[in-house]
Amino acid sequence: MIAKMDAARTEALQKLAAQLGVAFRDLALLQLAMTHTSFANEAHGHVESSERLEFLGDAVLELAVSTYLYQRYPEMPEGQLTKVRASIVCSATLAELATQLHLGDYLLLGHGEEMGGGRTRQTNLEDVFECVIGAVYLDQGWPAANAYVRRQLAPQFAQVSEGNSVQKDYKTQLQEVVFRQPHQSVEYVELAESGPDHDKRFRFQVVVTGQVLGEGLGHSKKEAQQHAARLALQKLQKA
């Protein structure tokens, strides 16, 4: 079931919905979007987490961005469309947008995640941004969800229109730097996984053409890989 909402929580979510510019028919969907796995786990299975909603929101986000780019740039080849889309929906961009919308303030977190700075963790912010998209889609359908995505990503779309580069995540940046030279490769190797299901820790190393250039830790594989890529970029920049 979805986490219960008292009067104060309902009022807070109504305020958030107004900030998002979405008149939710079912406010419980927004509550679900804010329910982190750690909170659901501490409820011992009695509360549904936002994981499935994130899965849906990610798909809607990709379709909305793909549709916009396809229609806006009819002459752009498929390979370039793919690169531009990846730069727009990268982790850093989505987390930044979530921060601007203050989504972290409304997250329902377990005690450990709260104490560990979960409200500002990049992966949590990226995920909740996608969860909100999923909630809008379920509540109001594709037209509203598509319009919401276009509204929130308007600054990123404008950068593309002006020929400026959109913010890229560390993995994308590293790949572009490495592949400037022929016969180069980038590989992410998982070294360890630890912790309970609600508080996993992952360790990854990034191997560039056979050489280990960085190791990263994170609460998800994606976060650990991003941290490893950031360290590898720093080493390459100093070389």
Disulfide bonds with the S-S distance in Angstrom:
none
